[in-house]
Amino acid sequence: MSPTSLHIHPGETVTSEMLEPLPPPIRRYLSFSGVVGKPWISTARVCYSGKFRTGADKPWMGISARQYYTTQPAGFLWNARFKMAGLPILFGQDTYKNGHSRMLGKLLGLFKVVDGSGREVDLGTMMRYLQEMTWFPVSYLDERITWQAVDDHCAEVTFTDYGTSVSARVYVDDGGRMLSFIAQRWGDFNGNPSIQTWATPFCSYAQFAGLTLPAVGRGVWHLSSGDLTYIDVNLTEVEYNCAVPNF
């Protein structure tokens, strides 16, 4: 079966007929999410909290994050605060815009300790944007997204932006819940960037802004040295078609 791509226009309402060309697991997933009868999402604001660490031998830090997304064009601004012993020690900001990204980290909000950019960072951030569409799932109907059936519980998704593509596999149960998103993704491991298997298992779902979204999930690197769970998040707020800052 050839890849399937759809195009829903801003302001247009999703219908069940629009989902018919998609692979069966993705039809179930989008129906379960509640996109039918909903309009296109142009912007989104998402907040979450949880814990984060930079390595298996590194301590967990508390994390609270606020992220703004745009869909036309695809982009995001992520602001996060990391705490240890209840004290903020690190501030992070990631952006994706016009096919390029930048990652910044400042110790105590003053001293730059991370400043990443370049093709490998762009590819890793594109993959992150593709996965985080689970928080604004109407975007999986965008013309830049193509779907390829694998079986009744799995499909391959590809996101193409500014001539560059990234792909992943999503796994969906009989009820339409996306169970996991798995991809080969660029990451930085102690200063050594490489492509590794990356997964984001979803632990539970809840209602936010009229849709059923993954509310609890993890980020896991499947490394040769063993699995590294590096982030564990709980979704707290979602707002659609809202004002977003310039970035």
C-alpha positions in Angstrom: 0.0 0.0 0.0 1.3 3.4 -0.9 1.8 6.2 1.7 -1.3 8.2 2.6 -1.2 12.0 3.0 -4.1 14.3 3.7 -4.6 18.0 3.9 -7.1 19.7 6.2 -7.2 23.4 5.8 -7.1 25.9 8.7 -10.7 26.5 9.8 -12.0 23.3 8.3 -13.7 20.8 10.6 -12.5 17.1 10.7 -15.1 14.5 9.5 -15.0 10.8 9.8 -14.8 10.6 6.0 -11.5 12.4 6.1 -10.0 9.6 8.2 -11.1 6.8 5.8 -7.9 6.8 3.6 -5.6 6.3 6.7 -4.3 3.0 7.9 -6.7 1.3 10.4 -4.7 1.8 13.6 -4.4 5.6 12.8 -8.2 5.8 12.1 -8.8 4.3 15.5 -6.2 6.5 17.2 -7.6 9.8 15.8 -11.2 8.7 16.4 -10.3 7.9 20.0 -8.5 11.2 20.4 -11.8 12.9 19.5 -10.6 15.0 16.5 -13.8 14.2 14.5 -16.0 17.3 14.7 -13.1 19.5 15.8 -11.5 22.3 13.8 -7.9 22.6 12.7 -5.4 23.6 15.4 -3.3 26.5 14.4 -1.5 27.0 17.8 -1.2 25.2 21.1 0.1 25.9 24.6 1.0 22.8 26.6 2.3 22.7 30.2 3.7 19.7 32.0 5.7 18.7 35.1 7.8 15.7 36.1 11.4 14.7 36.4 14.4 14.6 34.1 18.0 13.4 34.2 20.9 13.7 31.7 22.3 10.2 32.2 21.8 6.9 34.1 24.5 8.0 36.6 23.0 11.5 37.0 20.5 12.6 39.6 16.9 13.2 38.8 15.8 16.8 38.6 12.3 18.2 38.9 11.1 19.8 35.6 8.3 22.2 34.8 7.8 23.2 31.2 5.6 25.4 29.1 5.6 24.9 25.3 4.0 26.8 22.5 3.4 25.3 19.1 2.5 26.6 15.7 1.3 24.3 12.8 1.4 26.7 9.8 4.4 26.8 9.7 5.5 24.0 12.0 7.4 25.3 15.0 7.7 25.4 18.8 9.1 27.3 21.7 9.9 25.3 24.8 10.8 26.9 28.1 11.7 24.7 31.1 12.9 25.0 34.6 14.8 22.3 36.4 15.0 22.0 40.2 17.1 20.1 42.7 16.1 20.1 46.4 13.3 22.4 45.4 15.7 25.1 44.1 15.8 26.1 40.4 19.3 25.4 39.0 18.9 25.2 35.3 16.8 27.0 32.7 16.3 25.5 29.2 14.9 26.8 26.0 14.5 24.9 22.7 13.1 26.3 19.5 12.2 24.9 16.1 11.4 27.2 13.3 11.7 27.2 9.5 13.3 23.7 9.6 16.0 24.7 12.1 16.4 24.4 15.8 18.5 25.6 18.7 18.9 24.3 22.2 19.9 26.6 25.1 20.6 25.8 28.7 21.7 28.3 31.4 22.9 27.4 34.9 21.0 29.5 37.4 19.6 31.4 34.4 22.9 33.2 34.0 25.7 30.9 32.7 25.3 29.2 29.4 26.1 25.5 29.6 24.3 24.2 26.5 24.1 25.9 23.1 23.3 23.3 20.4 22.4 23.8 16.7 23.2 22.2 13.4 21.8 19.4 11.2 21.9 16.7 13.9 20.0 18.9 16.4 17.5 19.9 13.6 16.8 16.2 12.9 16.4 15.3 16.6 14.1 18.3 17.1 12.0 17.5 14.1 11.4 14.0 15.5 10.4 15.5 18.8 7.9 17.8 17.1 6.4 14.8 15.2 6.0 12.9 18.5 4.6 15.8 20.4 1.8 16.1 17.8 0.1 13.6 20.1 -0.8 16.7 22.2 -2.5 18.4 19.1 -3.4 15.3 17.0 -5.3 17.1 14.3 -1.9 18.0 12.9 -1.4 14.3 11.9 -3.8 15.2 9.1 -1.4 17.9 7.7 -0.1 17.6 4.2 3.5 17.3 5.5 2.5 14.0 7.2 2.3 10.7 5.4 1.2 7.4 6.8 2.2 3.9 5.7 0.4 0.8 7.1 2.5 -1.9 8.8 -0.1 -4.0 10.3 -3.4 -3.6 12.2 -1.7 -2.2 15.3 1.3 -0.3 13.8 1.9 2.4 11.1 4.9 4.3 10.0 4.6 8.1 10.0 6.8 10.6 8.2 7.1 14.3 8.7 8.6 16.4 5.9 9.5 20.0 6.5 11.8 22.3 4.4 12.9 19.3 2.3 13.9 17.2 5.3 12.1 14.1 6.5 12.0 12.0 9.7 10.0 8.8 10.3 8.8 6.7 13.2 6.5 3.9 14.0 3.5 4.2 16.2 1.7 1.4 18.0 -2.0 1.5 18.7 -4.2 -0.9 20.7 -7.7 -2.1 19.7 -9.4 0.7 21.5 -7.4 3.4 19.7 -4.9 4.3 22.4 -1.4 5.0 21.0 0.8 2.9 23.2 4.2 4.0 22.0 6.1 6.1 19.5 9.5 4.5 18.4 12.1 6.0 16.1 15.8 6.1 15.2 16.7 9.6 16.5 19.8 11.7 16.9 20.9 12.3 20.5 23.9 13.6 22.3 25.5 11.1 24.7 28.3 12.6 26.7 29.3 14.8 23.8 29.0 12.0 21.3 26.1 12.5 18.9 24.7 9.3 17.4 21.5 7.8 16.2 19.8 5.5 18.7 16.5 3.9 19.3 14.1 6.3 21.1 10.7 5.5 22.5 8.0 7.4 24.3 5.6 4.9 25.9 2.3 6.5 27.0 1.0 5.4 30.4 -2.4 7.0 30.6 -4.8 9.3 28.8 -7.1 12.1 30.0 -9.4 14.9 28.6 -7.8 18.2 27.8 -9.3 21.0 25.8 -12.0 18.7 24.3 -9.6 15.9 23.2 -8.3 12.7 24.7 -4.5 13.1 25.0 -1.6 11.2 26.6 -1.4 12.6 30.1 1.5 10.6 31.5 4.4 9.3 29.6 8.2 8.7 29.5 11.1 9.2 27.2 13.5 6.2 26.9 16.7 5.7 25.0 17.3 2.0 24.1 21.1 2.0 24.3 23.6 -0.9 24.0 24.5 -0.2 27.6 20.9 -0.6 28.6 17.6 1.3 28.6 17.9 4.9 29.8 14.6 6.5 31.0 15.5 10.2 31.0 12.2 12.0 31.4 8.9 11.2 33.1 6.1 13.8 32.5 2.5 14.6 33.6 0.5 16.8 31.4 -1.2 19.6 33.3 -2.6 22.2 30.9 -3.5 22.4 27.2 -5.0 25.3 25.2 -5.6 25.5 21.5 -5.8 28.3 18.9 -4.3 30.7 21.5 -1.9 33.6 21.3 1.8 32.5 21.2 4.9 34.6 21.7 7.2 35.4 18.8 10.2 33.1 18.5 
